[in-house]
Amino acid sequence: MVRRDRYGTRVLVLRHAETAEWRLPKGKLLEGESAAQGAEREVWEEIGLHLQAGRYLGSTHYYYLNPEGPGCVSKFVFFFEMDAGEGRVELEHTFSDARWLPPAEACERLSWDNEREMVLRAIEWR
């Protein structure tokens, strides 16, 4: 999520309410959704903005403990650049804070290296 305006280029980072991790908007695909459609839906659900998936930035893959039972979950995340324009962020309940930060500060704040990499791609490829 990128905003380019009179304040310069800024990236939206979200603070997860339970884990206090700072992250980018993301989620799981629904059956039949393309990666771009899923990204657009997740952004709407998480921050209340109807945006179009722009340039594809890449994907990441990781595992996490299954919160609903034994074993691990394999998760692929597909990242797209999205221009937020002047839209107002309205957080869903799973997030406690949102900040528009300059790219370097966003990278410092983000909890995960793979998300930092996507921010750098979005800025460098411009």
Rosetta blueprint (number, residue, H / E / L):
1 M L
2 V E
3 R E
4 R E
5 D E
6 R L
7 Y L
8 G E
9 T E
10 R E
11 V E
12 L E
13 V E
14 L E
15 R E
16 H E
17 A L
18 E L
19 T L
20 A L
21 E L
22 W E
23 R E
24 L L
25 P L
26 K L
27 G L
28 K L
29 L L
30 L L
31 E L
32 G L
33 E L
34 S L
35 A H
36 A H
37 Q H
38 G H
39 A H
40 E H
41 R H
42 E H
43 V H
44 W H
45 E H
46 E H
47 I H
48 G L
49 L L
50 H L
51 L L
52 Q L
53 A L
54 G L
55 R L
56 Y E
57 L E
58 G E
59 S E
60 T E
61 H E
62 Y E
63 Y E
64 Y E
65 L E
66 N L
67 P L
68 E L
69 G L
70 P L
71 G L
72 C E
73 V E
74 S E
75 K E
76 F E
77 V E
78 F E
79 F E
80 F E
81 E L
82 M L
83 D E
84 A L
85 G L
86 E L
87 G L
88 R L
89 V L
90 E L
91 L L
92 E L
93 H L
94 T L
95 F E
96 S E
97 D E
98 A E
99 R E
100 W E
101 L E
102 P L
103 P H
104 A H
105 E H
106 A H
107 C H
108 E H
109 R H
110 L L
111 S L
112 W L
113 D H
114 N H
115 E H
116 R H
117 E H
118 M H
119 V H
120 L H
121 R H
122 A H
123 I H
124 E H
125 W L
126 R L
